[in-house]
Amino acid sequence: MDGVHDMGGMDGFGKVVPEPNEPPFHEPWEGRVLAMQRAMSYAGAWQIDMSRFAQERLPPQIYLTASYYQRWALAMEKNVVERGFVAPDELAAGHALREGKSLKRKLTLQTVREAMTRGSFYRQAQAPARFKIGERVRARNIHPPTHTRLPRYVRGHVGVIELVHGCHAFPDAVAIDKGDDPQWLYTVVFDGRELWGADADPSVKVSVDAFEPYLEAP
Amino acid sequence: MATHVHDHQHAHDQHAHGSELSETQLRVRALETVLTEKGYIDPAALDLIIEAYETKVGPHNGARVIARAWSDPAFKRALLEDASKAVRTMGHESRVGDHLVAVENTPQLHNMVVCTLCSCYPWEVLGLPPVWYKSAPYRSRAVKDPRGVLADFGVKLPKETQIRVWDSTAETRFLVLPMRPGGTEGWSEERLAQLVTRDCMIGTGLPKNAREIA
């Protein structure tokens, strides 16, 4: 979706302000949010692109003003309710009022180490890769109303395939419960002037990782 | 529950203030209670996750990778060939997944990593991303004005240096292999690792100067 989360190239947000000696969490609740998210995804309650899509669907003014972990918490509330794990009256009461649904597994003291390993997104290819390294491709001018990982700033522009990462689960399908729909994944590199016009810094190149359905012959 | 000192001094733009914050705390507590009572999560396991990110998973892991690449040419080749495989041999707490790519800085080329769509970051080697990495200013400008962003970090590169920005739009994660600073001939990996900052592995900084560490 063409939401405010798709920030690449927007002006007006100001300078980047690094914080010296920044702690991992600024408030204890931030750590709880991160760990809950980790536990629920380990349990198979939802996948990462479903979390991303839930954040993207927050009202723009909330997305832009909430802190990072506030967004996570709001997205998690959305996911637990939409996916039937918790009812709104339970969130309001702050207690379970009914029995839980069964989940694939549970994050326990014994399984924490296993859960710290990042899952693999490789999937069995359904067809050979359409594009080769060095080939010119155009990022398609598409505007799906749901989750996509093709940022607006490359759409319609021509770049070159630089890396082929194998076949991966396709976020656009996963986010809307359409399964993995495996797709080839490429790093596509664009000249800065192709993206930002003739006046742009000629020493800059920008790449995105693009799934095959995002690309077409130029 | 993990305990922290509540830092009232801390106020960056994106944090909510006073009453909103306590509302967030209450909502998060309610969510955790409900999920626990329904049997989905175990709060003791959450404690361990938090502890791991506070004490074990951080940029010191990435620094060891970089220091080894600087001292061991075979490891460097392996890292650039398949970073997931190379890093897996180092046995970090948060074991690396399948999709890590290392990109090498040279005198001609400077690499910089961003996630314009959310906050994708190589957690296994760098820990949790800093607030600025997840912020609108960085996400919006890194792909359009990387030299301006570098200036915000006090980094100025020669005009001729090519800048390559990697937007992490899929599950691939990028680790920048910075150039080894001069004057470090014969240094041990441990000593070299002290020169490796988090930001130089993201590409918004350069490694420390040999004179900066004792």
Interface residues (C-beta under 8 A of the other chain):
Chain A: H5 D6 M7 G8 G9 M10 D11 F13 G14 K15 V16 V17 P18 E19 E22 P23 P24 F25 H26 E27 P28 W29 G31 R32 V33 L34 A35 M36 R38 A39 M40 A43 A45 R52 Q55 L64 T65 A66 S67 Y68 Q70 A73 M76 E77 V80 F85 V86 E90 L91 A93 G94 H95 A96 R98 E99 G100 K101 L103 K106 L107 T108 L109 T111 V112 A115 M116 T117 R118 G119 S120 F121 Y122 R149 L150 P151 Y153 L163 H165 H168 P171 L185 T187 V189 L195 W196 A200 D201 S203 V204 K205 V206 S207 V208 D209 A210 F211
Chain B: M1 A2 T3 H4 H6 D7 H10 H12 D13 Q14 H15 A16 L21 T24 Q25 L26 R27 V28 R29 A30 L31 E32 T33 V34 L35 E37 K38 G39 Y40 I41 D42 A44 A45 L46 D47 L48 I49 I50 A52 Y53 E54 V57 G58 E93 S94 R95 V96 G97 D98 H99 V101 V114 T116 L117 C118 S119 W123 E124 G127 L128 P130 V131 W132 K134 S135 A136 P137 Y138 R139 S140 R141 A142 V143 K144 D145 P146 R147 V149 D152 F153 K159 E160 T161 Q162 I163 R164 V165 W166 D167 S168 T169 A170 E171 T172 D199 T204
